[in-house]
Amino acid sequence: MSLKCGIVGLPNVGKSTLFNCLSNAKAQAANFPFCTIDPNVGTITVPDERLTKLSDLVKPQNIIPTTVEIVDIAGLVKGASKGEGLGNKFLANIRECNAILHVLRCFDNDNVIHVDGRVNPVADKEIIDTELQLKDLESVDQKIKKFEKAAKAGSDKEAVKTFNVLQKVKLVLEAGKSARAAMLEDNEKEYVSDLHLLTIKPVLYVCNVDEASAKTGNKYVDLVKEAVKNEHAEILIITAQMESEIAALETYEEKQLFLQEMGLEEPGVNKLIKTAYKLLNLQTYFTAGVKEVRAWTIEKGWKAPQAASVIHTDFEKGFIKAEVMSFKDFTTLGSEAACRDAGKLRIEGKEYTVSDGDIMHFRFNV
């Protein structure tokens, strides 16, 4: 699956520094607005301790983790929805993303310029929210015009449904809320899916704090939590500058020592990647053999044939059955052969819903 998360925020809040920590690609990180003009794209691995445990048991030739694309998108300013600054470019780039990582400045530092000359993460959030909402409202209004006449006539049932869903989203946007607040049912989302609404995408608010606030947050984080409590969004506290220092260390041992000294269990970027993965409603299954142990990304709720399709479309077309072992059984018993002998290897058909951590082998015929 091709998955993409866009890092957004006002200029100079720490987006590029965070991107540098997440990806091998290097964005310019400088103390002035708009240092990121074009979107930088990096492919990052999703940290998963289970992959390491499986590899220790199977000892494969290759280990392939699952990945997510991260896009560092140029900062925007007031008026972006009307094309101000880098607005149109920004909005086009974010439209292509599956989820939004919204970085908010939650630290005081006179040496780091703020585009508006003050530190107020809630106000920063509202600026970006407003620009995205205005752009979405423009898209919704344009589609309403296409369906309004047929919907009011009442003869075209699909036009009526489309019009009603659009009106539902329009009311939310006009109230100064994001489209996700409309809480559309799955059968309603199809009527606006072609619009690729910016504010319907899931969002993770990343509070960029100073080192002293890395574990517990601060007054700015508290303000953000209060502001987004009804948004059904995730919040993560991170210290981008400290994460860049961790990322610069060469060995795993050096990184662990640094984390111990800071009283942290794992790098904040690991938590960010895992949270983004969760935000996209994703889960992982594994294939394990002597040639490779590999993690595969699927959406929660997928059936076995759908899960097989991420390996190859032929696997779904010619699906016969799946051999399934749970991660717990595999790691407890130590091998596929041991699982088979203990009756822990199950044969599942087309209606099997894949569980997170399943170890699977597919049988197919095309």
Secondary structure, 3 states (H helix, E strand, C coil): CCCEEEEECCCCCCHHHHHHHHCCCCCCCCCCCCCCCCCEEEEEECCCHHHHHHHHHHCCCEEECCEEEEEECCCCCCCHHHCCCCHHHHHHHHHCCCEEEEEEECCCCCCCCCCCCCCCHHHHHHHHHHHHHHHHHHHHHHHHHHHHHHHHHCCCHHHHHHHHHHHHHHHHHHCCCCHHHHCCCHHHHCCCHHHCCHHHCCEEEEEECCHHHCCCCCHHHHHHHHHCCCCCCEEEEECHHHHHHHHHCCCHHHHHHHHHHHCCCCCHHHHHHHHHHHHCCEEEEEEECCCEEEEEEEECCCEHHHHHHCCCHHHHHCEEEEEEECHHHHHHHCCHHHHHHCCCCEEECCCCECCCCCEEEEEECC
